[in-house]
Amino acid sequence: MMISEGALYAAAPEAAEKFLSALPDREDCVHDFSPDFEARMATLLRRQRRRRHWRALLAAAAVLGALAAGLSVGAGDRTDCQIYWSQTDGELRYVIRLEHATTRPFQDAQLRCVPEGFILVRSSTSEIRGERSLAYRRGEDASFTLMQTQGEDLVGSKGTACQGSEVEVNGRLGLLVEEETDSTEKDLLWTDGPYIFALHGKGLSAEELLEIARNVTW
């Protein structure tokens, strides 16, 4: 049976979760390389990224043959990356997929305006991994972390006690995930050019999180 592109995208989050479930968490795979090693490897990695994404896509397509299609799907504005997400029986799954490779050098994200009372508590950048992280805190009741990634697909899921909705960030569609419990934690995902942005907030309203996102530049 021929599987349509729409059905492939719809089932991709569940397939990716099953396919990657045996891998260790990303946090457990972090290693700080020397600046000299990162400089020598950066060019080689950029050449290999396009091939690596095609291999991952082919592997996911093989798994999809055993999955049922027909999930509801949201799709963000087409840039270098694309957001696909589905929610069935309350469980939300998402994939942010690299549409095509980029040769742009990694540029650090910056916040044009930091909400009043928040201070920067952590900042890190790794060009070789194409990642940047900024963490801010206001006392003990509120915090947010911004993750910027380039060149890698992002796959994730949320439990049943959450609700996903499409939102707009500087003219681009994003995904807002809000907990339906008493938790004040929220997640906002969007893309801009070759970058994927993930903003996790605690003790902030949805509008406050969106305002932070609108002030992200690179």
Phi, psi and omega in degrees: 000133179285129178263123182287162178297322179297318179294324178298313179295322183296320183270353185302317181302314180294320180296316181296321180297317179294318184293325185260000186297335182278351182279153177291160177298150182300324181297334181276357184250016183275132176219134180272110179275158178290151179304323180294317179296316180299319181296318182287331183270341187302315181296316180298317181297321180298324179291326186275342188300317183298316179296319183297321181292323178293323178295319179296321181293320179295321178295318178295323180296325178295323179290327185297336181301336182262002184254151175277143179261186175104015177282155174284139188230139171250146181226132181277177179297136185285116171231220175287338181235160181221137179262130172233133180213156180216154178218114178229137183053033177085342182274129183254132177233147180215153173225128170250111192251138175289117181284322176203156184290156178234147176253007180292138174292150182293131178240129183295135173287147178226156174257120179293330182213124178264132179305146183302134177092347181271140177236148178285124181249344179203139177214131179210149179220137174227106180293325183293327176267352182063049184223148171216141181226133176231128180237130180235151180218146173233100183061217181255356188255347184215141178200161172207150179231130177253125176247129177243125180229155180218137171086004180226140173292152178240125182236136179198174178208160177232156180291186186283344183267052179211166179222128178260147177209149177279138178225171180244132177234107180052045177085000180243143180284141177226179180241121176255127180243119182242136177289140178265005177265197178281358181295143177262012182276141180218154177231140178230125180240136175202169180237154177209111184061232181273007189250147170253131179243134177232120182244117179251124182236149176227130180077019180238148175282167178299320180293323177295320178295318178296322179295322176298314181299320181294342180262008177276127177231166176210000000 
